[in-house]
Structures are given as structure tokens and as C-alpha cells.
Amino acid sequence: MIESEIIHYFLKRGHLVSPQFFENLPQDLDKDSFYSSFSSSKPFPFVINNIPLPSSAQPDTRLSSLSKKGRTSFSIHNSPILPSGKQTVSDFVSHFTSRYRQLQEILRLRPEFQNVISIGRVSQKQKDELLSIIGIVFDKEKTKNGNILLTLEDPTGQVKVLIHKNNHFYSSALDLVYDEVIGITGKVGDRIIFANSLFLPDTPYTKEIKKSPDEAYAAFISDIHIGSVDFLSDDFFRFIDWINCCEGTEEQRTIASKVRYLFIVGDLIDGVGIFPGQDLRLAIQDIRSQYAKAAELLSYIRKDIIIFVCPGQHDAIRISEPQPTLDLNYAAALAGLPNVRMLTNPSFVTIHSSEDFPGFDILLYHGASFHYYIDSVESLIANKARDNPRFVHRFLLQRRHLAPSHSSNLYIPHPQKDPLVIEKVPDVFVCGDLHRSDVSTYNNIITINCSCFQAKTDFQEKTGNNPDPSRVPVLNLQTREVKVLRFDSYE
């Protein structure tokens, strides 16, 4: 760090440094070490505290007072804690049966499925008779004529469904994946159904557009990867300075002063043993030390901001979904911060509710299943969803499930209720994992994919990932506008 940066840092915090101060600093001091030293309880030599500064150098006290007056409220709906012991075939059968029932109830809300019949009763229908069924995609193939032949099943049996290539919903049928639940209307043929229409569970386009009566903000970050040699510490410190109302333009600092909630959507640390040779890319080799460093960095953030933390694949927890909250054996220092709240992955959080406002419903999912669909679904390949995550967000919202295909993620089966079904429609759907910032809307749902605070790794180079690090989406709860702020070194 150069002297001017250090002087600027202390001045904004009401401290004055003497020339002797710099004589005691190591020549190779970096910003990470500097912040760590200054945050400790021991006094700094040759630093005068609480000096009366001229108005031009004073921190913006108006912003500081604003940050203390805003209200916060939240309720957390974590995924159930499921056992990680041995699972049997019957556990998976019960899991898929319960998932089918959950999504069947969503589809039956449509008028086309008021008189839906079970697949086992299809054989009782006359040829050319119209019917509607709801089933799980057991198989899918393309015929030599270019039509799509599905095998659908429910707890009562299986049936073949033909979707002609000239049907208006043919493109939707091309995107169908194994194990998702769909609705079909059509007419009976000889041991087959000829589809007239196809319906996904989907989210209603009539979703209420909520707006908070007061101006407040929520910020979203993920994939910080603390402990990696590629962790962008300078950018992250710049973000911390901004959220503490110490950096940025006047408008940006005003926004920072009204941030009430910060969501960290997985991969807070880089972890240990995640991939072969990772130890060669770690600046912090011990996982407890990585979380201790994370706790230290988050402790710099002002305490009137509620920080929600959910896990990802790099965190010290099982990767099977739903992932429980972070293990306190490793992340005790983080859990000890007074404004940190631990979440599962996925999780559902309602923020900023009041007597006159129901609050914003936020669905968080790190995104382990994304890669499976991005690499296999035709429309996602065509839309380059790895660089444009909004398309995979939309894909999953349409299916009302975060990982509809059995092989798209590791999961723990739940016999009563599949925790990855999107039963309640959120106001905001926020994810991470792809290291790409992207903001969109779908049926009045705000979709956000978080950026990262890690430089492009060798692994991402091999897989074709194109991260755009150090972007932070900030949602205005009053207007629903999302600004994406940059904290990298570029202008």
C-alpha cells in the first residue's frame, strides 16, 4: 500500500498518523495484512484517535445516522435437516412420489386439469377421446420423423405420448428433461396419447409486484472463495468500504447507508480438498482458518446490516442437497458475529415485513444443478446460459424445482416432501455458482445471479467459465430497481 492510501484510510475514520508511523511498517505491506492489523484491539503506534477534522475530511455523519435509523425485519424458512445415513431404494421411491404429489397439486390449479385422470385409467378410454394427465418424464426420444416420443409415469403406471414436430409447443418439448413433472392434454390412440398441449407447473404471470413503503436495500454476493490465492482481497475491501458508507460517489454512499440486508449465496471460503491439487492454489491451508478469516472480514461490516450466509459446494458441509447450515465445528467464529444468520441451501427468507407490508420473499439456491442443464438442454445451449444465468433461472422456475433430474445434483431423499420443489413463489430468486452477474425478471419474479470475488481459475479456463468478478447487485425494495455496482480496479 502506498502512503497516500493509508493516510486516506485513517482520515476517513477520524485518525491522524504521524510521519514516524510509516517507519514502523514493513516495506511489502499489503492491504489484507494492514486491515487485519488495524482491526485488532491493540493500539496503533503514532496514530492519534478522534481528532477534530476539517469538514472536508470528516466522514459523512448524515449517512452514518441514517444507517442506524432504518428498520430491519426477517423470518427464515430453512430446508429440513435430513439424515445423511444409508438410503434405500424405497426412500427414493417415496421421495419421487412425494415430489409428484407436490407438483401435481400445482398443475391441478389450471382449468385444463380439473378433470385429470391417472395414467392407469388411460386404457379405459375410447379411441379419440380427449383427456388430461399429469406424469413424470420417464423417457424421451426423437423419432426418425423428428417427432418426440415421451414415456410418462405416475404411481399407477406408464403411457406413451407423441408430440408432433409441427405442434406449437414442440420447442418446449425439446427442452424436457428426465424426471420433471408435466401435464399433457390430448386424445387417445392405440396404446398412445397424441398430445394437443403441454403444460409445465410454472409460476403464475399474475404474481404480485411488491414494493416496500420505505426505501431500503438488499445486497447480494456469492463465491467469495476466501483462502484461495485467487481471492480478490482488494476488491472485497473496496466493497466493505462502500457498504460502510466510506467509498463511492454521494449517490452510491447514500445507497450504502440504506442497505439493511446482505445475502452471501454460497462458497464463502475456497475450502480444502475440493479438487485435486487445490492445496497448490490455497493461501490459507486450514479450513477453520479460512472461516476465521471470513469472520474477520465480515466483522468490518457495520452491525446494523443483517448478513445471511448459505453454503455452497466449497463450504465445510456435505454437498448433498438440501445442505444444512455451516458446521459450527469449523465456522464457530463466523456464527459468533452478532449480525450473521446461518441458512441452509436452499432456503427461503422473508425480509422487511411490517404491519402494512408482507415483506419480500427471497429464495436462495447456490446452483449446483446448473451445469447439468446448461450442458444438456437445447435452449440453454443456444442462449449460452453459462454466460447468461437468467435462462437457467427461468428454466427451473418453469419447472418449479431446483434440480428436477435425478442425476443433476447430489441430494438426500425426503419421503414426505421434496425440499427442492418451489412450492411458494418468491419475489426474488437469487443464485451463485457460475461467477457471473446477471439480473432479469420472469413473471414478476426478480432473478439475480451473483458475481464472485475470485479471479478466473485454471479450472474455469478448462470448462469455459467466463467470470465477471467483483460485481454486487443491490435491490431497492421500494422501487424494485436493481443496480449492479462494480468493485474491481477498472473504471
Stockholm file with secondary structure:
# STOCKHOLM 1.0

chainA/1-491         MIESEIIHYFLKRGHLVSPQFFENLPQDLDKDSFYSSFSSSKPFPFVINNIPLPSSAQPDTRLSSLSKKGRTSFSIHNSPILPSGKQTVSDFVSHFTSRYRQLQEILRLRPEFQNVISIGRVSQKQKDELLSIIGIVFDKEKTKNGNILLTLEDPTGQVKVLIHKNNHFYSSALDLVYDEVIGITGKVGDRIIFANSLFLPDTPYTKEIKKSPDEAYAAFISDIHIGSVDFLSDDFFRFIDWINCCEGTEEQRTIASKVRYLFIVGDLIDGVGIFPGQDLRLAIQDIRSQYAKAAELLSYIRKDIIIFVCPGQHDAIRISEPQPTLDLNYAAALAGLPNVRMLTNPSFVTIHSSEDFPGFDILLYHGASFHYYIDSVESLIANKARDNPRFVHRFLLQRRHLAPSHSSNLYIPHPQKDPLVIEKVPDVFVCGDLHRSDVSTYNNIITINCSCFQAKTDFQEKTGNNPDPSRVPVLNLQTREVKVLRFDSYE
#=GR chainA/1-491 SS CCHHHHHHHHHHTTEEECHHHHHTSCTTCCHHHHHHHHTSSSCCTTEEESCCCCTTTSCCHHHHHHHHHCCCCEEEEECCCCCCSCCCHHHHHHHHHHHHHHHHHHHTTSGGGTTCCCGGGGGGSCTTCEEEEEEEEEEEEECTTSCEEEEEEETTEEEEEEECTTSTTHHHHHTCCTTCEEEEEEEECSSSEEEEEEECCCCCTTCCCCCCSSCCEEEEECCCCBTBTTBCHHHHHHHHHHHTTCSSCHHHHHHHHTEEEEEEESCSBCCSSSSTTGGGGBSSCCHHHHHHHHHHHHHTSCTTSEEEEECCTTSSSCCSBSBCSCCHHHHHHHHTSTTEEECCBSEEEEESCBTTBCCEEEEEECCTTHHHHHTTCHHHHHTTTTTCTHHHHHHHHHHTBSCCSGGGSCBCCCSSCCTTBCCSCCSEEEECSSCCCEEEEETTEEEEECCCSBCCCHHHHHHTCCCCCSEEEEEETTTCCEEEEECSSCC
#=GC SS_cons         CCHHHHHHHHHHTTEEECHHHHHTSCTTCCHHHHHHHHTSSSCCTTEEESCCCCTTTSCCHHHHHHHHHCCCCEEEEECCCCCCSCCCHHHHHHHHHHHHHHHHHHHTTSGGGTTCCCGGGGGGSCTTCEEEEEEEEEEEEECTTSCEEEEEEETTEEEEEEECTTSTTHHHHHTCCTTCEEEEEEEECSSSEEEEEEECCCCCTTCCCCCCSSCCEEEEECCCCBTBTTBCHHHHHHHHHHHTTCSSCHHHHHHHHTEEEEEEESCSBCCSSSSTTGGGGBSSCCHHHHHHHHHHHHHTSCTTSEEEEECCTTSSSCCSBSBCSCCHHHHHHHHTSTTEEECCBSEEEEESCBTTBCCEEEEEECCTTHHHHHTTCHHHHHTTTTTCTHHHHHHHHHHTBSCCSGGGSCBCCCSSCCTTBCCSCCSEEEECSSCCCEEEEETTEEEEECCCSBCCCHHHHHHTCCCCCSEEEEEETTTCCEEEEECSSCC
//
